Amino acid sequence: MAIIITDECINCGACEPECPNNAIYEGGIEWKFKDGTTVQGELTKEDGTVVGIEDEQPPVDDDVYYIVPEKCTECKGFHEEPQCAAVCPVDCCVPDPDREETEEVLLARQALLHP
């Protein structure tokens, strides 16, 4: 599963610097695939759209910090557990029940983002 940040987020920002994929952004902030990764060129998003790694993408949430699911690897390949959840003072970084992913999928994403 990818991790999500729930509406209980207090916008403290503790999670953001902990993410090895730079998949966490402040609410309302646009994001890029190149942020915090070593990927190059273009990527095909899960919806089939081809984007440049420097193309700005719309925010996932406007009000609270959010995790870009296409960049989240649950810290697989880096740490034993998701670091955002480990540091969150209000326990609002939780597995996304709508996005179950195997360890193989998460490790493949990690390899894609950090070739």
N, CA, C and O atoms as a GROMACS GRO file, in nm:
protein
  460
    1MET      N    1   0.083  -0.118   0.000
    1MET     CA    2   0.000   0.000   0.000
    1MET      C    3   0.087   0.124   0.000
    1MET      O    4   0.194   0.126   0.062
    2ALA      N    5   0.043   0.225  -0.067
    2ALA     CA    6   0.107   0.355  -0.054
    2ALA      C    7   0.056   0.416   0.077
    2ALA      O    8  -0.043   0.370   0.134
    3ILE      N    9   0.123   0.517   0.123
    3ILE     CA   10   0.084   0.585   0.246
    3ILE      C   11   0.006   0.711   0.208
    3ILE      O   12   0.036   0.775   0.108
    4ILE      N   13  -0.094   0.745   0.288
    4ILE     CA   14  -0.168   0.870   0.271
    4ILE      C   15  -0.158   0.950   0.400
    4ILE      O   16  -0.128   0.896   0.507
    5ILE      N   17  -0.183   1.078   0.388
    5ILE     CA   18  -0.191   1.165   0.505
    5ILE      C   19  -0.338   1.201   0.521
    5ILE      O   20  -0.400   1.253   0.428
    6THR      N   21  -0.392   1.174   0.638
    6THR     CA   22  -0.534   1.198   0.662
    6THR      C   23  -0.561   1.344   0.695
    6THR      O   24  -0.469   1.424   0.714
    7ASP      N   25  -0.689   1.377   0.701
    7ASP     CA   26  -0.731   1.514   0.733
    7ASP      C   27  -0.697   1.555   0.876
    7ASP      O   28  -0.711   1.672   0.911
    8GLU      N   29  -0.652   1.461   0.958
    8GLU     CA   30  -0.611   1.495   1.094
    8GLU      C   31  -0.474   1.562   1.097
    8GLU      O   32  -0.428   1.604   1.203
    9CYS      N   33  -0.410   1.574   0.982
    9CYS     CA   34  -0.278   1.638   0.971
    9CYS      C   35  -0.284   1.779   1.031
    9CYS      O   36  -0.376   1.856   1.004
   10ILE      N   37  -0.182   1.811   1.114
   10ILE     CA   38  -0.175   1.943   1.176
   10ILE      C   39  -0.077   2.034   1.102
   10ILE      O   40  -0.044   2.143   1.150
   11ASN      N   41  -0.032   1.990   0.984
   11ASN     CA   42   0.060   2.069   0.900
   11ASN      C   43   0.189   2.106   0.972
   11ASN      O   44   0.240   2.216   0.955
   12CYS      N   45   0.241   2.013   1.051
   12CYS     CA   46   0.366   2.041   1.122
   12CYS      C   47   0.488   2.028   1.031
   12CYS      O   48   0.591   2.090   1.057
   13GLY      N   49   0.477   1.947   0.926
   13GLY     CA   50   0.586   1.930   0.831
   13GLY      C   51   0.694   1.833   0.874
   13GLY      O   52   0.796   1.822   0.806
   14ALA      N   53   0.675   1.761   0.984
   14ALA     CA   54   0.778   1.667   1.031
   14ALA      C   55   0.806   1.556   0.930
   14ALA      O   56   0.919   1.507   0.922
   15CYS      N   57   0.706   1.518   0.854
   15CYS     CA   58   0.720   1.407   0.760
   15CYS      C   59   0.800   1.443   0.634
   15CYS      O   60   0.872   1.359   0.580
   16GLU      N   61   0.787   1.565   0.589
   16GLU     CA   62   0.842   1.604   0.459
   16GLU      C   63   0.991   1.574   0.443
   16GLU      O   64   1.029   1.512   0.344
   17PRO      N   65   1.078   1.614   0.537
   17PRO     CA   66   1.221   1.588   0.516
   17PRO      C   67   1.261   1.443   0.534
   17PRO      O   68   1.372   1.405   0.499
   18GLU      N   69   1.172   1.361   0.587
   18GLU     CA   70   1.203   1.220   0.612
   18GLU      C   71   1.186   1.132   0.489
   18GLU      O   72   1.240   1.021   0.486
   19CYS      N   73   1.114   1.179   0.389
   19CYS     CA   74   1.082   1.096   0.273
   19CYS      C   75   1.202   1.084   0.179
   19CYS      O   76   1.249   1.185   0.127
   20PRO      N   77   1.251   0.962   0.156
   20PRO     CA   78   1.366   0.945   0.067
   20PRO      C   79   1.334   0.968  -0.081
   20PRO      O   80   1.426   0.981  -0.162
   21ASN      N   81   1.206   0.974  -0.116
   21ASN     CA   82   1.164   0.996  -0.254
   21ASN      C   83   1.112   1.137  -0.277
   21ASN      O   84   1.072   1.171  -0.389
   22ASN      N   85   1.114   1.219  -0.174
   22ASN     CA   86   1.054   1.352  -0.180
   22ASN      C   87   0.912   1.343  -0.237
   22ASN      O   88   0.875   1.417  -0.328
   23ALA      N   89   0.835   1.251  -0.181
   23ALA     CA   90   0.697   1.230  -0.226
   23ALA      C   91   0.597   1.310  -0.143
   23ALA      O   92   0.478   1.306  -0.170
   24ILE      N   93   0.645   1.383  -0.042
   24ILE     CA   94   0.556   1.457   0.048
   24ILE      C   95   0.570   1.606   0.022
   24ILE      O   96   0.680   1.661   0.017
   25TYR      N   97   0.454   1.669   0.006
   25TYR     CA   98   0.451   1.812  -0.025
   25TYR      C   99   0.349   1.883   0.063
   25TYR      O  100   0.252   1.823   0.108
   26GLU      N  101   0.373   2.010   0.086
   26GLU     CA  102   0.278   2.093   0.160
   26GLU      C  103   0.152   2.111   0.076
   26GLU      O  104   0.160   2.121  -0.046
   27GLY      N  105   0.038   2.115   0.141
   27GLY     CA  106  -0.088   2.132   0.071
   27GLY      C  107  -0.085   2.251  -0.024
   27GLY      O  108  -0.035   2.358   0.011
   28GLY      N  109  -0.139   2.231  -0.144
   28GLY     CA  110  -0.147   2.337  -0.243
   28GLY      C  111  -0.023   2.356  -0.327
   28GLY      O  112  -0.025   2.436  -0.421
   29ILE      N  113   0.085   2.286  -0.297
   29ILE     CA  114   0.212   2.301  -0.370
   29ILE      C  115   0.215   2.203  -0.487
   29ILE      O  116   0.184   2.085  -0.471
   30GLU      N  117   0.253   2.252  -0.604
   30GLU     CA  118   0.272   2.163  -0.719
   30GLU      C  119   0.398   2.080  -0.697
   30GLU      O  120   0.487   2.120  -0.622
   31TRP      N  121   0.405   1.966  -0.763
   31TRP     CA  122   0.517   1.875  -0.745
   31TRP      C  123   0.573   1.832  -0.880
   31TRP      O  124   0.509   1.850  -0.984
   32LYS      N  125   0.694   1.776  -0.878
   32LYS     CA  126   0.761   1.725  -0.997
   32LYS      C  127   0.820   1.587  -0.967
   32LYS      O  128   0.860   1.560  -0.854
   33PHE      N  129   0.825   1.502  -1.068
   33PHE     CA  130   0.887   1.371  -1.050
   33PHE      C  131   1.035   1.383  -1.019
   33PHE      O  132   1.090   1.298  -0.949
   34LYS      N  133   1.102   1.488  -1.069
   34LYS     CA  134   1.246   1.500  -1.048
   34LYS      C  135   1.281   1.535  -0.905
   34LYS      O  136   1.394   1.510  -0.862
   35ASP      N  137   1.188   1.594  -0.830
   35ASP     CA  138   1.216   1.634  -0.692
   35ASP      C  139   1.260   1.514  -0.609
   35ASP      O  140   1.182   1.420  -0.589
   36GLY      N  141   1.383   1.517  -0.562
   36GLY     CA  142   1.434   1.414  -0.473
   36GLY      C  143   1.462   1.280  -0.536
   36GLY      O  144   1.483   1.181  -0.465
   37THR      N  145   1.462   1.272  -0.668
   37THR     CA  146   1.489   1.145  -0.736
   37THR      C  147   1.606   1.164  -0.833
   37THR      O  148   1.654   1.275  -0.852
   38THR      N  149   1.648   1.055  -0.892
   38THR     CA  150   1.754   1.062  -0.993
   38THR      C  151   1.702   1.021  -1.130
   38THR      O  152   1.779   0.999  -1.224
   39VAL      N  153   1.569   1.011  -1.142
   39VAL     CA  154   1.507   0.974  -1.268
   39VAL      C  155   1.537   1.082  -1.374
   39VAL      O  156   1.555   1.199  -1.341
   40GLN      N  157   1.541   1.040  -1.500
   40GLN     CA  158   1.570   1.133  -1.608
   40GLN      C  159   1.471   1.115  -1.722
   40GLN      O  160   1.413   1.008  -1.739
   41GLY      N  161   1.454   1.221  -1.800
   41GLY     CA  162   1.371   1.212  -1.921
   41GLY      C  163   1.223   1.227  -1.894
   41GLY      O  164   1.179   1.323  -1.832
   42GLU      N  165   1.147   1.128  -1.943
   42GLU     CA  166   1.002   1.130  -1.930
   42GLU      C  167   0.955   1.005  -1.857
   42GLU      O  168   1.024   0.903  -1.854
   43LEU      N  169   0.838   1.015  -1.798
   43LEU     CA  170   0.776   0.902  -1.730
   43LEU      C  171   0.633   0.887  -1.778
   43LEU      O  172   0.568   0.984  -1.817
   44THR      N  173   0.583   0.767  -1.774
   44THR     CA  174   0.442   0.743  -1.801
   44THR      C  175   0.373   0.729  -1.668
   44THR      O  176   0.402   0.638  -1.590
   45LYS      N  177   0.280   0.821  -1.641
   45LYS     CA  178   0.205   0.816  -1.516
   45LYS      C  179   0.109   0.698  -1.519
   45LYS      O  180   0.085   0.638  -1.624
   46GLU      N  181   0.054   0.666  -1.403
   46GLU     CA  182  -0.036   0.551  -1.393
   46GLU      C  183  -0.160   0.565  -1.480
   46GLU      O  184  -0.221   0.465  -1.518
   47ASP      N  185  -0.199   0.689  -1.512
   47ASP     CA  186  -0.316   0.709  -1.598
   47ASP      C  187  -0.281   0.704  -1.746
   47ASP      O  188  -0.367   0.725  -1.832
   48GLY      N  189  -0.153   0.675  -1.777
   48GLY     CA  190  -0.108   0.665  -1.916
   48GLY      C  191  -0.050   0.792  -1.974
   48GLY      O  192   0.003   0.791  -2.085
   49THR      N  193  -0.061   0.902  -1.901
   49THR     CA  194  -0.007   1.030  -1.947
   49THR      C  195   0.145   1.029  -1.940
   49THR      O  196   0.202   0.989  -1.839
   50VAL      N  197   0.210   1.072  -2.046
   50VAL     CA  198   0.356   1.084  -2.048
   50VAL      C  199   0.390   1.227  -2.007
   50VAL      O  200   0.340   1.323  -2.065
   51VAL      N  201   0.477   1.238  -1.907
   51VAL     CA  202   0.517   1.370  -1.857
   51VAL      C  203   0.668   1.379  -1.847
   51VAL      O  204   0.736   1.278  -1.827
   52GLY      N  205   0.719   1.499  -1.860
   52GLY     CA  206   0.859   1.525  -1.835
   52GLY      C  207   0.883   1.529  -1.685
   52GLY      O  208   0.794   1.568  -1.610
   53ILE      N  209   1.000   1.490  -1.642
   53ILE     CA  210   1.026   1.486  -1.498
   53ILE      C  211   1.026   1.625  -1.435
   53ILE      O  212   1.012   1.638  -1.313
   54GLU      N  213   1.042   1.730  -1.517
   54GLU     CA  214   1.039   1.866  -1.464
   54GLU      C  215   0.903   1.934  -1.482
   54GLU      O  216   0.887   2.050  -1.446
   55ASP      N  217   0.806   1.862  -1.538
   55ASP     CA  218   0.672   1.918  -1.554
   55ASP      C  219   0.604   1.929  -1.418
   55ASP      O  220   0.602   1.833  -1.341
   56GLU      N  221   0.548   2.046  -1.390
   56GLU     CA  222   0.476   2.063  -1.264
   56GLU      C  223   0.344   1.988  -1.269
   56GLU      O  224   0.271   1.995  -1.368
   57GLN      N  225   0.317   1.916  -1.162
   57GLN     CA  226   0.194   1.837  -1.149
   57GLN      C  227   0.104   1.904  -1.045
   57GLN      O  228   0.153   1.969  -0.953
   58PRO      N  229  -0.027   1.889  -1.060
   58PRO     CA  230  -0.118   1.954  -0.965
   58PRO      C  231  -0.107   1.893  -0.826
   58PRO      O  232  -0.077   1.774  -0.812
   59PRO      N  233  -0.133   1.973  -0.722
   59PRO     CA  234  -0.129   1.919  -0.586
   59PRO      C  235  -0.234   1.810  -0.566
   59PRO      O  236  -0.342   1.815  -0.625
   60VAL      N  237  -0.202   1.714  -0.482
   60VAL     CA  238  -0.296   1.608  -0.448
   60VAL      C  239  -0.398   1.659  -0.346
   60VAL      O  240  -0.512   1.614  -0.345
   61ASP      N  241  -0.356   1.753  -0.262
   61ASP     CA  242  -0.444   1.812  -0.160
   61ASP      C  243  -0.411   1.959  -0.148
   61ASP      O  244  -0.295   1.998  -0.161
   62ASP      N  245  -0.510   2.040  -0.123
   62ASP     CA  246  -0.487   2.184  -0.109
   62ASP      C  247  -0.474   2.229   0.035
   62ASP      O  248  -0.424   2.338   0.061
   63ASP      N  249  -0.519   2.147   0.130
   63ASP     CA  250  -0.527   2.193   0.267
   63ASP      C  251  -0.420   2.138   0.361
   63ASP      O  252  -0.371   2.211   0.447
   64VAL      N  253  -0.383   2.013   0.344
   64VAL     CA  254  -0.284   1.952   0.434
   64VAL      C  255  -0.171   1.892   0.351
   64VAL      O  256  -0.183   1.876   0.230
   65TYR      N  257  -0.062   1.858   0.419
   65TYR     CA  258   0.047   1.789   0.351
   65TYR      C  259  -0.010   1.666   0.282
   65TYR      O  260  -0.108   1.607   0.327
   66TYR      N  261   0.053   1.627   0.172
   66TYR     CA  262   0.006   1.510   0.098
   66TYR      C  263   0.123   1.430   0.047
   66TYR      O  264   0.235   1.480   0.038
   67ILE      N  265   0.095   1.305   0.014
   67ILE     CA  266   0.195   1.214  -0.042
   67ILE      C  267   0.154   1.182  -0.185
   67ILE      O  268   0.040   1.142  -0.210
   68VAL      N  269   0.246   1.200  -0.278
   68VAL     CA  270   0.222   1.164  -0.418
   68VAL      C  271   0.232   1.011  -0.426
   68VAL      O  272   0.340   0.956  -0.408
   69PRO      N  273   0.121   0.943  -0.454
   69PRO     CA  274   0.125   0.797  -0.454
   69PRO      C  275   0.219   0.739  -0.558
   69PRO      O  276   0.274   0.631  -0.537
   70GLU      N  277   0.239   0.807  -0.669
   70GLU     CA  278   0.328   0.756  -0.774
   70GLU      C  279   0.476   0.773  -0.740
   70GLU      O  280   0.563   0.730  -0.815
   71LYS      N  281   0.504   0.838  -0.626
   71LYS     CA  282   0.642   0.850  -0.579
   71LYS      C  283   0.664   0.776  -0.447
   71LYS      O  284   0.777   0.760  -0.403
   72CYS      N  285   0.556   0.732  -0.383
   72CYS     CA  286   0.566   0.665  -0.253
   72CYS      C  287   0.606   0.519  -0.271
   72CYS      O  288   0.545   0.445  -0.349
   73THR      N  289   0.710   0.479  -0.199
   73THR     CA  290   0.754   0.340  -0.199
   73THR      C  291   0.744   0.279  -0.059
   73THR      O  292   0.797   0.171  -0.035
   74GLU      N  293   0.677   0.349   0.032
   74GLU     CA  294   0.671   0.308   0.173
   74GLU      C  295   0.812   0.292   0.228
   74GLU      O  296   0.834   0.216   0.322
   75CYS      N  297   0.906   0.364   0.172
   75CYS     CA  298   1.047   0.362   0.211
   75CYS      C  299   1.117   0.230   0.178
   75CYS      O  300   1.228   0.207   0.223
   76LYS      N  301   1.051   0.143   0.098
   76LYS     CA  302   1.115   0.018   0.057
   76LYS      C  303   1.242   0.051  -0.021
   76LYS      O  304   1.244   0.142  -0.104
   77GLY      N  305   1.348  -0.023   0.008
   77GLY     CA  306   1.476   0.003  -0.055
   77GLY      C  307   1.560   0.105   0.021
   77GLY      O  308   1.676   0.127  -0.012
   78PHE      N  309   1.500   0.167   0.123
   78PHE     CA  310   1.572   0.267   0.203
   78PHE      C  311   1.569   0.235   0.352
   78PHE      O  312   1.672   0.237   0.419
   79HIS      N  313   1.449   0.206   0.404
   79HIS     CA  314   1.429   0.186   0.548
   79HIS      C  315   1.337   0.067   0.573
   79HIS      O  316   1.271   0.018   0.482
   80GLU      N  317   1.335   0.021   0.697
   80GLU     CA  318   1.251  -0.092   0.736
   80GLU      C  319   1.104  -0.056   0.746
   80GLU      O  320   1.018  -0.143   0.732
   81GLU      N  321   1.073   0.073   0.772
   81GLU     CA  322   0.935   0.117   0.787
   81GLU      C  323   0.919   0.255   0.726
   81GLU      O  324   1.017   0.326   0.708
   82PRO      N  325   0.795   0.293   0.692
   82PRO     CA  326   0.773   0.428   0.638
   82PRO      C  327   0.814   0.535   0.739
   82PRO      O  328   0.762   0.540   0.850
   83GLN      N  329   0.906   0.618   0.699
   83GLN     CA  330   0.960   0.719   0.789
   83GLN      C  331   0.860   0.829   0.823
   83GLN      O  332   0.866   0.886   0.932
   84CYS      N  333   0.769   0.859   0.732
   84CYS     CA  334   0.668   0.961   0.760
   84CYS      C  335   0.581   0.918   0.878
   84CYS      O  336   0.552   0.998   0.966
   85ALA      N  337   0.541   0.791   0.879
   85ALA     CA  338   0.458   0.738   0.988
   85ALA      C  339   0.536   0.736   1.119
   85ALA      O  340   0.480   0.759   1.226
   86ALA      N  341   0.665   0.707   1.110
   86ALA     CA  342   0.747   0.698   1.230
   86ALA      C  343   0.762   0.831   1.301
   86ALA      O  344   0.774   0.835   1.423
   87VAL      N  345   0.761   0.941   1.226
   87VAL     CA  346   0.783   1.073   1.289
   87VAL      C  347   0.656   1.154   1.309
   87VAL      O  348   0.661   1.259   1.374
   88CYS      N  349   0.544   1.110   1.256
   88CYS     CA  350   0.420   1.187   1.264
   88CYS      C  351   0.370   1.194   1.408
   88CYS      O  352   0.345   1.091   1.470
   89PRO      N  353   0.355   1.316   1.462
   89PRO     CA  354   0.312   1.328   1.601
   89PRO      C  355   0.164   1.298   1.624
   89PRO      O  356   0.122   1.278   1.738
   90VAL      N  357   0.084   1.296   1.518
   90VAL     CA  358  -0.060   1.269   1.535
   90VAL      C  359  -0.105   1.142   1.462
   90VAL      O  360  -0.225   1.118   1.446
   91ASP      N  361  -0.010   1.062   1.418
   91ASP     CA  362  -0.039   0.933   1.353
   91ASP      C  363  -0.136   0.945   1.236
   91ASP      O  364  -0.230   0.867   1.225
   92CYS      N  365  -0.113   1.045   1.150
   92CYS     CA  366  -0.202   1.062   1.034
   92CYS      C  367  -0.140   1.013   0.904
   92CYS      O  368  -0.200   1.028   0.798
   93CYS      N  369  -0.021   0.955   0.908
   93CYS     CA  370   0.040   0.891   0.791
   93CYS      C  371   0.009   0.743   0.802
   93CYS      O  372   0.069   0.670   0.881
   94VAL      N  373  -0.086   0.699   0.721
   94VAL     CA  374  -0.138   0.563   0.733
   94VAL      C  375  -0.143   0.496   0.596
   94VAL      O  376  -0.141   0.564   0.493
   95PRO      N  377  -0.148   0.362   0.593
   95PRO     CA  378  -0.162   0.292   0.465
   95PRO      C  379  -0.293   0.331   0.396
   95PRO      O  380  -0.396   0.345   0.461
   96ASP      N  381  -0.287   0.347   0.265
   96ASP     CA  382  -0.403   0.383   0.186
   96ASP      C  383  -0.481   0.255   0.153
   96ASP      O  384  -0.432   0.173   0.076
   97PRO      N  385  -0.600   0.237   0.210
   97PRO     CA  386  -0.674   0.114   0.184
   97PRO      C  387  -0.722   0.101   0.040
   97PRO      O  388  -0.759  -0.008  -0.004
   98ASP      N  389  -0.722   0.211  -0.034
   98ASP     CA  390  -0.765   0.207  -0.174
   98ASP      C  391  -0.649   0.181  -0.269
   98ASP      O  392  -0.667   0.180  -0.391
   99ARG      N  393  -0.530   0.158  -0.214
   99ARG     CA  394  -0.412   0.144  -0.299
   99ARG      C  395  -0.319   0.035  -0.244
   99ARG      O  396  -0.209   0.063  -0.198
  100GLU      N  397  -0.365  -0.087  -0.251
  100GLU     CA  398  -0.283  -0.198  -0.205
  100GLU      C  399  -0.178  -0.229  -0.310
  100GLU      O  400  -0.209  -0.249  -0.427
  101GLU      N  401  -0.053  -0.233  -0.266
  101GLU     CA  402   0.059  -0.260  -0.356
  101GLU      C  403   0.152  -0.362  -0.292
  101GLU      O  404   0.174  -0.359  -0.171
  102THR      N  405   0.206  -0.451  -0.373
  102THR     CA  406   0.298  -0.551  -0.322
  102THR      C  407   0.436  -0.490  -0.300
  102THR      O  408   0.466  -0.382  -0.350
  103GLU      N  409   0.516  -0.561  -0.226
  103GLU     CA  410   0.654  -0.517  -0.205
  103GLU      C  411   0.728  -0.510  -0.338
  103GLU      O  412   0.812  -0.422  -0.358
  104GLU      N  413   0.698  -0.601  -0.429
  104GLU     CA  414   0.762  -0.600  -0.560
  104GLU      C  415   0.730  -0.473  -0.637
  104GLU      O  416   0.818  -0.415  -0.701
  105VAL      N  417   0.604  -0.429  -0.631
  105VAL     CA  418   0.563  -0.306  -0.699
  105VAL      C  419   0.635  -0.186  -0.637
  105VAL      O  420   0.684  -0.099  -0.709
  106LEU      N  421   0.642  -0.183  -0.505
  106LEU     CA  422   0.708  -0.071  -0.437
  106LEU      C  423   0.857  -0.067  -0.467
  106LEU      O  424   0.913   0.041  -0.487
  107LEU      N  425   0.921  -0.182  -0.472
  107LEU     CA  426   1.064  -0.186  -0.504
  107LEU      C  427   1.089  -0.150  -0.650
  107LEU      O  428   1.190  -0.088  -0.682
  108ALA      N  429   0.998  -0.189  -0.740
  108ALA     CA  430   1.012  -0.150  -0.881
  108ALA      C  431   0.999   0.001  -0.895
  108ALA      O  432   1.072   0.062  -0.974
  109ARG      N  433   0.909   0.063  -0.819
  109ARG     CA  434   0.894   0.208  -0.822
  109ARG      C  435   1.021   0.275  -0.769
  109ARG      O  436   1.067   0.376  -0.823
  110GLN      N  437   1.076   0.218  -0.663
  110GLN     CA  438   1.199   0.273  -0.606
  110GLN      C  439   1.312   0.267  -0.710
  110GLN      O  440   1.389   0.362  -0.724
  111ALA      N  441   1.320   0.156  -0.783
  111ALA     CA  442   1.424   0.141  -0.886
  111ALA      C  443   1.400   0.239  -1.002
  111ALA      O  444   1.496   0.288  -1.062
  112LEU      N  445   1.274   0.266  -1.035
  112LEU     CA  446   1.241   0.361  -1.141
  112LEU      C  447   1.282   0.503  -1.102
  112LEU      O  448   1.338   0.577  -1.184
  113LEU      N  449   1.254   0.540  -0.978
  113LEU     CA  450   1.282   0.676  -0.933
  113LEU      C  451   1.431   0.700  -0.902
  113LEU      O  452   1.477   0.814  -0.903
  114HIS      N  453   1.503   0.592  -0.875
  114HIS     CA  454   1.644   0.603  -0.839
  114HIS      C  455   1.726   0.503  -0.920
  114HIS      O  456   1.783   0.409  -0.864
  115PRO      N  457   1.732   0.524  -1.053
  115PRO     CA  458   1.805   0.425  -1.137
  115PRO      C  459   1.955   0.426  -1.107
  115PRO      O  460   2.030   0.349  -1.168
   0.00000   0.00000   0.00000
